[in-house]
Amino acid sequence: IVKGDQVSGDFGHYPKEKDRRVGKITAINAGGLIKGVWIYMQEGVSDTLQIEFKLAGEKLVQKNYTVDSKTGREVFSEASVFNIAFDKVPCKD
């Protein structure tokens, strides 16, 4: 849902044969660059992850993560690029 520069909504990651993540995004859209936080549940545990998307025509493209070798957490790095594309779908109110 987009209201002015505020972006929010449900977001889920459903990898094949792995643990899914389902939660809510709260973000800010600044000139087509959307940055915010994803609060999600995975295996009954709540966690957060920084998110970045950009608008590319009718697609939304997510920035990928790398794994921090010290913490094991997904983070953005200099190697992170926008390469995970999502097609536009109708929103539920």
N, C-alpha and C positions, 0 to 999 in steps of 0.2 A: 504494500500500500504506500503510495507516495502522496504526501501532503506538504506542499512547498518544497523545502529541501530535506524534510524528514522522510526516511524510508524505514518501513517495518514489515514484518511478515514471518510466516512459517518457512523453515528451510530444513531439508533433510538430506542426508548422505546415506545411500543404500548400496554399499559395495557388495558384489556377489560373494556369497559364502563368508562374509565378515560381519563384524558388529556394526549395526547401523547407528547413526547419530541423528536425532530429531530435536528441533528446538525453534527458537525465535531469534530473528535478526532485528537489531536496532542500529540505524546508521544515518549518515548525512550524505546527501548528494551535492557535490560541489563541481559543477560544470561537466557532468557525466562521469565523474569519478566518485564511487560510493565507498565510503570507509565506515566501519563500525565494529560491533561485537555480535558474535553468535553465541547465545547461551543454549546449550543442548544437553540432552541426556544420552548416555551410552552405558549399557550394562547396568542401569539403575543408579549411575553416578552422574551428578551434574558437573559440567565443566564449561569453560569459555574459550573462545578462539577469536582473535582479530580476523576481520574479513575485509577484502577489497575486491570490488567489481568495477567494470567500466561498461558503459553503454556503447554498443557497436551496431548501429542500425536497429534492426528488430531483435538483436541478440543481446544477452547479458553475458559478459565474459569474466570469469573469476581468476584471480591471481593464485598461483599454486604455492605450496609450502615446501620447505625443507625441514628436516628433523635436526634439532639442536642435539649434538652428540653428548653434551654434558647433562641436559635435563630430559632428553627423550621427547620433548614437546615439539609440536609443529610450529614453525615460525616463518616469517618472511625473511628472505636474505637477498643479497645482491643478485643471486641466481634466479630469484622468483620472477616469473613472467605471467602475463595474462594469457592463458591457453586452455581454459576449461569453459567451453561455450554452452549456453543454455538457450533454447528456443522460447519465444514468447508464448505464454499460456494464459487463459482467462483466470482472473483472480476471483476468490470467494470472499464475500463480505461477511 
